[in-house]
Amino acid sequence: MGAALAPGDSASGRPRRAQPDFVALIPARLASTRLPDKPLADIGGQPMVVRVAERARAAGAQRVAIATDSQRIAEAVRAAGHEAVMTAADHPSGTDRLAEAARLLGLAADTIVVNVQGDEPLIPPPLVRSVAARLAASPDAAIATAAHPIHDPEDWRNPNVVKAVLDREGRALLFSRAAIPFDRDGSAPVPACALRHIGLYAYRVGFLLAYPALERAPIEALESLEQLRALWHGYRIVVEVTDEQPPPGVDTPADLDRVRRIVSGGHPN
């Protein structure tokens, strides 16, 4: 795939990498117990999923497609000028849905696909670009993701905050809900290398197409973390470390109200 210099600095503040072509896939389903019809929730006059697609486009994606099992979502997306692909309703995970979408779209095995969650209307475009570039610069990796430093001891101990431990080259050794790496001597409230995982992924399509057939890993089942299946099967995951925590996504009505206030105030563009 051809490459061009990415606009703007990388999310980590390090020098810019050559930015490859990449495709952004956005999984979106209507099924949500805490916030019914979440992808279609109005934010500043647009459905949430359309705002996510615009953020992906702003990140430099050459193609943006919403992978959905809902005709209502597909119609809303197409009305806004974006692409939608209809996928099965019974996928066990979002990664399986992306695998079907990649196959239906006929993407080549070496294509880089960034999974942008449909409930992330404030996702920073530079972070999406940086994760795609991280994978492009790591030919031995199948996946790239992101993380940022943890400073709050409560976050480090919170099982709802997923932690990442990396090797010297920035490749993932482990993801866990546990407080890792554990400071045996208790010399600091939070270890200096503690990182919070950000749920943004870039994949090579060849890996995506292989994923549905991979045996579910015991550690994946224990932690309820899909990325552990890839590590368990020997796939490499590289991690883009950014200094800043991205805005949280939308899970509840309170989250939606917060995002609406941010957008109505003129930020982000």
N, C-alpha and C positions, 0 to 999 in steps of 0.2 A: 504494500500500500504506500502511496505517496505521503510525504510529510512536509509540513510547513511550520514556520515558527509560530508558536502559540501567542495570541495577544495577551498582554498582561503578565504579571509575575506569577510564579507557582504559588499554590496555597501555603507552602511551607516558608516562603520568603527566600528560598534558594534560587540560583540562576535558572532561567527558563530552559526547558528541554524542547527539542524538536517535537512538535505536536503532530501525531499521526491522524489519519482518518479514523473515526470511530462512529459506531452506531449507538444511540441511546434507546434502550427499551424500558418502558414504564409499565410494570404490572399493576392492574387496577381491577378490583372486584367491588361489587356493591355490598357484599356480606360484611357487616361490621356491627357488633353488638352494642358497642359504646356510642357509636355515631352512625346511625343508619344513612345509607346513600352517600357515604363520605366523599368519594371521588367527585360527586356532582355538587357538593356544597359550594354555594356562591361565595366568592371572595372578590370584592371590588368589581362585580359585574361579570365575572368569568368563573366557570367551574374549576374547582381545585386542580383536577387532573390536567386541564388546559394550561393553568399557570405553571405546573411542573414541566409540561412539554416546552413551554417558552423558556424556562430556565435551562433545560437541556440544550435547546437550540442556541441560547446565548453562550453556552459553554463551548460551542464550536462543533457539535455533532453534525456530521454530514447527512445523517438520516435519523429521524426521531419517530418511533412507533409506539403506540399504546397497546399492550397485550391484555385483552380482557375477555371475559365470558358473558358480558352484558351488552345487549343491543343498545340499551339506553346510553351507556358510556360511549360506545362506538359512534353513535349518531352525534352526540355532543362534541366529540373530538373531531370528527370529520366536518361538522358545521363550522368549527373554528379553523379549518384548513390544515389539520394534522392527520397523520396516518394512523389507522387502527387495524389490528389483526385479531380475528376471533379465535380464541383458544378454548380448550375443553374446560368444563366446570369442576372437574374432580381431581385436579392436580394436588398431590400431597404437600407441595411447597411452591414458593414463588420461583425458585430456581428451575423446577420442572416446567413451570409455565413459560419461562424465558427460553428453555430448550426447545419447546414446541414452536414458539414464535420464531426463533432463529431458523428452524427447519422450514417453516411455512414461508418465511421471507427469502429463503434460498441463499442465506449468507455463507460465504466461503469460510473454511475451517480456520484460516488465519485472521479473520476479521476480529477486531476488538469491540466488544459490546459492553457498555456501561449500564448497569442496572440502577436506574434512578427510581426510588420508591414513589408511588403515586400520592402519598400523603406528606410529601416534603416540598411544599410550595415556596419555601424560602431557601432551598439548597443553594449554596454559593457556586455560581458557574466556575470560578477558578479552581475550586476543589474537584469538581467533576473532570475538568481538563487535566489536572495534576494526576489524578488516579489513572486516567487513560494513558497519560504519558509515562507514568511509572511502569505500567505493564509493558508498553512498547519498548522501554529501555531495558527490560528484563526478559530476554528470550528464553531463559530456562524456567520461567514461571508461567502458571496457568491462570492465576488470579492476582489482582491487585486490590487493595483496600486501603483504609485510612485509619489514623488514630491521632490522639492529642494527649499531652501530658495531664496527669491527674495531680491536683494540688490539695483537694479537700479530703481529709481522712474519712469522712462519711461516704463519699463517692467510692473510695478505694475498698471499703468494707461492704458496700451495697451490692447484693447479688443481682440486682437489676441493671447494674453498670458492668458491661462486659470488658474485661481486661485483656491486653495483648502483651506477650513477651516476644522480643525480637532477637535475632542474632546480630553479629557485627555488620552484616551487609543489609540489614533492614528486612530480612525474611522472617516470617512468623514461625516461632517455635511452638507457641500454644496460645489458645484463647480460652478464657475461663470466666465464670461468674465469681470465682473465689478471689480473695485478696492476694494476687500474685504480681510480681515476685514477692514472696514472703520475707520480711525482714526479721531474721532469726534473733538478732541482737536488740531489736527495737530501738535503733539509734535515731530514727526519725519518724514522725507521724505518718509520712507517706514516703516510700522509696523513691529516690531521685529518678529512676527509670520506669516508674509506673505509668502505664498508658491506657487510656480509655479507647476502646474500639468504636469507630464510626461505621455504621451499617451502609456503606456505599461500596459497591464492588464493580470491578472491570474484569471481564472474562475473555479468553480466547474461545471462539465458537467451537473449536474442536473439543475443548473440555466440556462446554455446555451440552453438546450432543452426547457425550459419554456419561454425563452425570446421572441421568435417570436410571441407568443400569448398575450403578455402583451400590454395593451392599451398604446398608446403614451401619455406621460405626457405633460401638458400645458407648464411647465417650460422647458422641453426638446425642445419643438418647438420654444420657445422664444430665448433660448440661443444657440440652435443647438449643444447640448451636449448630446450624447446618454446615458452617465452614469447617468444622472438625472432621466431617466426612472426607473432605478433600485432603487434609493433612494426614488422616489415618491411612488413606490410599496412596500416599507418597507424592501428591501434587504440591508444588511450591506456591506459597502465597507471599507476595511482596507487599510492604506496608509503607504508604506515604504518611510521614509524620508532619502534622501541621501544628502551629503554635496555638491556633484559635479553635475553640469549640463551635461548630456550626449551629445555627438555630435549630431547636427541636422541631420534630414533625407534629402532625395533628392526629391525636388519638381520641380526644374527648371534646365535648362542647366547649369547655373552658379553653382548650388549645385553639379551637377554631376562632373563638372570640378574640384571643390574643393576636392571632395572625391577621384577622380582619382589621384590628386597630393599627397594626404595623403598616399594612398596605394602604389603609386610608390616610395614614400620616405621610405617605409619599415614599416609604422605604420598604423593601428595595424597589428599584425600578423594574 
